[in-house]
C-alpha cells in the first residue's frame, strides 16, 4: 500500500528517529478520537490526539498530545507554557505542522513547537496517533513518543 505524501513524511520522520512504527491507512476516517477508537477496536483513552494551540502573545505553536478520553484545560496549559493560549486556526496548524487538522501527528512537523503530553497516556505501553491524514494512524510506545517529541508530561485536563 502506498502512503499519501503527508503520511510518507511521518513515516520518514519515524524511520529517521529509529522508531519501528508503521503507518496504516484505514478505509474510514479517524479524524476524531472516537472514530479512531472504533476503527482500531481499542479504548478511546488509548488514542493520543494532537491538538494545536497558539500562544496569544508569542504566536508560538503549542502541541498538546492528549488521551482521547480527555479534554484539554486551556487554563492549565497556559500556566505550564507561561502565556495565554488559544485554539489554533486550521491555517496556523498547517503552517506550523505541515499537516491538516484531523491528521496532525506528534512528530515530523515543519516548525518547532512546545509539546505537552497528557500524563494519563503513561498508563499505556502503546498508544495510537494520527499518521498525517484523517484516515492514517500508527501505534507507538510511550517510551518512543516521549523520546521523539521531548514533550513535557503534565496533567492537562
NORCOR-V916423 format. One record per pair of residues at least 6 apart in sequence whose C-alpha atoms are under 6 Angstrom apart, sorted by sequence separation. I is the first residue (numbers start at 1). GAP is how many residues later the second one is. D is the distance in whole Angstrom. If there is no record, write none. Layout:
BEGIN
((I:GAP:D) (I:GAP:D))
END
This chain:
BEGIN
((30:6:4) (37:6:6) (54:6:6) (78:6:5) (94:6:5) (131:6:4) (37:7:5) (54:7:5) (78:7:6) (130:7:4) (131:7:6) (53:8:6) (54:8:6) (129:8:5) (53:9:5) (129:9:6) (34:10:6) (52:10:6) (128:10:6) (52:11:5) (128:11:4) (51:12:6) (97:12:4) (98:12:6) (127:12:6) (51:13:5) (97:13:5) (127:13:6) (33:14:6) (50:14:6) (96:14:6) (126:14:5) (50:15:5) (96:15:5) (126:15:4) (49:16:6) (125:16:6) (126:16:6) (48:17:6) (49:17:5) (125:17:6) (48:18:5) (48:19:5) (49:19:6) (47:20:6) (48:20:6) (47:21:5) (45:22:5) (45:23:5) (44:24:5) (45:24:5) (44:25:6) (105:25:5) (104:26:6) (105:26:5) (103:27:5) (105:27:6) (56:28:6) (104:28:5) (56:29:5) (103:29:5) (55:30:5) (103:30:4) (54:31:5) (103:31:5) (54:32:5) (102:32:5) (53:33:5) (53:34:5) (54:34:5) (117:34:6) (119:34:5) (33:35:5) (53:35:5) (116:35:5) (117:35:6) (118:35:6) (119:35:5) (52:36:6) (115:36:5) (116:36:5) (117:36:5) (118:36:6) (119:36:5) (116:37:6) (118:37:6) (118:38:6) (62:51:5) (64:51:6) (61:52:5) (62:52:5) (63:52:5) (64:52:5) (65:52:5) (66:52:5) (62:53:6) (64:53:6) (67:54:6) (31:71:4) (47:80:6) (48:80:6) (76:80:6) (46:81:5) (47:81:5) (48:81:5) (47:82:6) (73:83:6) (72:84:6) (73:84:5) (72:85:5) (71:86:6) (13:95:5) (10:98:6) (31:103:5) (30:104:5) (29:105:6) (30:105:5) (29:106:4) (26:109:5) (25:110:6) (26:110:6) (25:111:4) (24:112:6) (24:113:6) (23:114:6) (23:115:5) (22:116:6) (7:124:6) (7:125:5) (6:126:5))
END
